[in-house]
Amino acid sequence: MMKIEKRCLFLHGLDSSSQGVKAAHVRQLFPRLLTPDFHGSLEERMFQLSQIIGRKRDWTLIGSSFGGLMATYFACWHPKQVRKMILLAPALTWPDFVSAPPPPIDIPVVLYHGRLDTLIPLEEIKPIARQVFRNVEFHIVEDDHSLLKTFFEIDWHSLIGC
C-alpha cells in the first residue's frame, strides 16, 4: 500500500509574510509545512500558489484573511487537490468573490472568525461561507480580525496533523 504524503501550506494575509507570527508558529509545530511569501495582486498571488501546488493532491490549506480567500479560490477551482481547509477570518467579502462566488465545494472546512472582527464582520461572512462551503465547521470566538488570542489556543496537531 502506497503511503500518501500529507501536504500542508500556510497562506498569509495581504500585508503579512512567511515571517509573521502565525506562519512562524505553525512552521515551528510542523517543520515540513510550507509557508511561502505571496506578493502582488490576487491574480499574481494565485499564479504563485498554483506554481507551488502544481498537480499534487492531498493538500491541507491554512489561510489567514486574504490567504483564506486564496485558499478558497484554489479549492473551488481544484477541489480534487485539496483535502481540507482551515480558514482564519477569511477575506470572503472581497468584492469580486461576493459578486461572482465560485461553485460550492464539499471539502471539509474549519473556519475561525472573531465576533469582534471589524475588518471582515462576522455577519457578512456567515452567509457567504454557507453558500460556498457545504461542509463547514464554524468556530465563532471572542477575538478580533487578527485572531492572535485564538490562534495560539487552537490544537493544531489534532486539527491538521501534518
Phi, psi and omega in degrees: 000130182279132178280131177269124179284132176278126181248128182231140184220130176257126179250113184285170179284177186303314183255019181252193180200184177290349180263003179292166183301315182293311180300317180297320181294312181290329177293325177293320179289322184230087185302337180272354179292135180276135178226068182287162173268139177241138182225157173093198181288172177302316180298318179295319179293321178294324176296315178300316179297315181295329177292323180290314184284322181060227180257005182293152182244178173069039180274141165254120181254126176249116184236129179254121177055250180296328175296330175291323175296314179299314180300318180296312177302313182299313182297323179291325180277334184224059187298334181287346182265348186248128180272321186196154174231140170242116185246131182246105182046057185295143183279054182284359176271007176307129187308315180295327179290317181293319184285334179217072182295146178289167178296149180298151179234158180259359181301137176298131181232128172251120187239122175255131179215135182278136177295336183261013181287115178262344179285314177231088186300139182306316183293337176279328185280324185306306183294326179294313181298318180292334178285322186267326184254116178279341184231071185246138176246108182275136171236103179266121189238161177275083184202169178261195184298326182293334183054026184295324178294312182293319186307317183278352177266348182290135175276084186298325182296318179283333182286316183241329176056037178281000000 
